[in-house]
Amino acid sequence: MNPTDPTENYSAGPPPWEPQPPKRKRHLIRNILLSIAGVFIAFGILLAGLGALAGSPSHSTGTAVGSSSPAPAATTTPPPASPDPKGTDTGSCDYQLGSDPVGGTAKAVGEIDVTNTGNVGIVVRTVITWPQEGFAPLLMHKRARVPVGGTVPVSFNRPLSYDQITALQSWQTGHNFADGCTYKVTIIDTYGPVQGG
């Protein structure tokens, strides 16, 4: 066999000097992995399709009678609380002579402490008196605003003449040295919102 002789007949395949196509390599592991991956992808698509079917509303040929979802619970707001103005009070009174009661340094003093025990702010009228032997009591009054749960001290003081301090001392001497003061608190108005339920 002479590869350079063109007359020589080769009946069995291509001439040996021609390059042969490379043999195909078989990638067994790659093919197995690709097959497994394909199975997982197909399984995922199947699950996604089933999930979409489960989530979609079912179609029925019958007539719907009611809603399948429960109706929301009705929320009722309790009625607002009614204003309940109330309070407590304590008071005391006395007098001070000062350095020159004859010259006008004497004073009648007192205090009423008002506590709001209701559910709304209150406006109060406070009145305090000091007794006078043989005369009408000396009287003072003030208004005050007391918030819910708060206590407000309402202070009083007024100058006393020599005659007034003498009449006050005379009354106390004749009444076993009681102070003789009186005080009164009246709720005359409310303010602000009602608090609490």
C-alpha positions in Angstrom: 0.0 0.0 0.0 1.5 3.2 -1.2 -0.2 6.2 0.1 1.2 8.4 -2.6 0.0 6.2 -5.4 -3.4 7.5 -6.6 -4.1 4.5 -8.6 -4.2 2.1 -5.7 -7.7 1.3 -4.8 -8.8 1.5 -1.2 -12.1 -0.2 -0.7 -12.1 -0.3 3.0 -12.7 3.2 4.3 -10.9 6.5 4.0 -7.2 6.6 3.3 -5.1 6.2 6.4 -3.4 9.5 5.9 -6.7 11.4 6.3 -7.4 12.5 9.9 -10.0 10.5 11.7 -12.8 12.2 13.5 -12.3 12.0 17.3 -14.1 9.3 19.1 -17.0 10.7 21.2 -16.4 10.5 24.8 -19.2 9.2 27.0 -19.8 11.3 30.1 -21.7 8.9 32.2 -21.6 10.9 35.4 -22.7 14.2 33.7 -25.6 12.5 32.0 -26.8 11.0 35.3 -26.6 14.4 37.0 -28.5 16.1 34.2 -31.2 13.4 34.3 -31.6 13.9 38.1 -31.7 17.6 37.7 -34.4 17.2 35.0 -36.5 15.0 37.3 -36.3 17.7 40.1 -37.3 20.5 37.8 -40.2 18.5 36.5 -41.3 17.7 40.0 -41.0 21.4 41.0 -43.2 22.4 38.1 -45.7 19.8 39.1 -45.8 21.0 42.7 -46.2 24.6 41.6 -49.1 23.7 39.4 -50.8 21.8 42.2 -50.3 24.8 44.6 -51.8 27.2 42.1 -54.8 24.9 41.7 -55.2 24.6 45.5 -55.0 28.4 45.9 -57.5 29.3 43.2 -61.2 29.7 44.0 -63.2 26.6 43.2 -65.8 27.0 40.6 -69.2 25.6 41.4 -72.2 25.1 39.3 -74.5 25.6 42.3 -75.7 28.9 43.7 -73.7 30.4 46.5 -75.7 30.7 49.6 -73.3 32.7 51.8 -69.7 33.8 52.1 -67.2 31.3 53.1 -65.2 33.8 55.2 -66.6 34.7 58.6 -68.0 38.1 59.0 -65.9 40.4 61.2 -67.1 40.7 64.8 -69.1 43.8 65.5 -67.2 46.2 67.8 -69.4 48.3 70.0 -68.0 51.4 71.6 -69.1 51.8 75.2 -71.2 54.9 75.8 -69.1 57.8 77.2 -69.2 58.0 81.0 -71.4 60.6 82.5 -69.7 63.5 84.4 -69.6 62.7 88.2 -68.3 65.8 89.9 -67.5 65.3 93.5 -64.8 66.1 96.1 -63.7 66.3 99.7 -62.4 69.3 101.7 -60.7 70.1 105.0 -60.1 73.5 106.4 -58.6 75.5 109.3 -58.3 79.1 110.4 -56.6 81.2 112.9 -55.4 84.8 113.5 -52.0 86.5 113.7 -51.4 89.6 115.9 -48.2 90.7 114.2 -45.9 93.2 115.8 -48.5 96.0 116.3 -52.1 94.7 116.5 -53.3 98.1 117.7 -51.5 99.7 114.7 -53.2 97.3 112.2 -50.8 94.3 111.9 -53.3 91.7 112.9 -54.6 89.3 110.2 -57.3 86.6 110.0 -55.8 83.6 108.1 -57.2 80.3 106.9 -57.0 77.6 104.3 -59.4 75.1 102.7 -57.9 72.1 100.9 -60.2 70.7 98.1 -59.6 67.3 96.6 -61.4 66.2 93.4 -62.6 62.7 93.8 -64.9 62.7 90.7 -64.2 62.0 87.0 -64.2 65.6 85.7 -62.5 68.8 86.6 -64.5 70.9 89.0 -64.9 74.6 89.7 -65.6 75.3 93.4 -66.7 78.3 95.5 -65.1 78.3 98.9 -66.3 80.3 101.8 -64.6 80.8 105.2 -65.8 82.9 108.3 -64.2 84.1 111.5 -66.6 84.8 114.4 -67.1 88.2 116.0 -68.6 88.6 119.5 -71.6 90.8 119.1 -71.2 91.2 115.3 -71.8 89.3 112.1 -68.9 86.9 111.2 -66.1 88.2 108.9 -66.5 86.4 105.6 -64.3 85.7 102.6 -64.9 83.6 99.5 -62.8 82.4 96.5 -63.2 80.3 93.4 -60.8 77.5 92.4 -60.4 75.0 89.7 -59.5 71.5 90.8 -58.3 68.8 88.3 -59.4 65.2 88.4 -57.5 63.5 91.2 -55.9 66.7 92.3 -55.9 68.7 95.6 -55.8 72.5 95.6 -55.1 74.5 98.7 -57.2 77.7 98.8 -55.6 80.3 101.1 -57.2 83.2 102.8 -55.9 86.2 104.7 -57.4 89.6 105.5 -56.3 92.4 107.8 -58.1 92.9 111.1 -58.7 96.2 112.8 -58.1 96.4 116.5 -61.8 96.2 117.1 -62.2 93.1 114.9 -59.3 91.2 116.6 -60.8 92.2 120.0 -64.3 90.9 118.9 -62.7 87.6 117.6 -60.8 87.0 120.9 -63.9 87.8 122.9 -66.0 85.2 121.0 -63.3 82.6 121.5 -63.0 83.3 125.2 -66.7 83.0 125.6 -66.8 79.6 123.7 -64.1 77.7 125.6 -61.4 79.0 123.3 -62.7 77.3 120.2 -61.5 78.9 117.0 -65.1 79.4 115.8 -64.2 79.4 112.1 -66.5 77.9 109.5 -65.8 76.9 105.9 -67.9 75.6 103.1 -67.1 74.3 99.6 -69.7 74.2 96.8 -69.2 72.7 93.3 -70.5 75.3 90.9 -69.3 74.1 87.5 -67.2 71.4 85.7 -64.6 71.6 83.0 -62.6 69.4 80.8 -63.3 65.9 79.5 -64.7 63.1 81.6 -61.9 60.7 82.6 -62.1 57.0 83.2 -64.7 54.5 82.1 
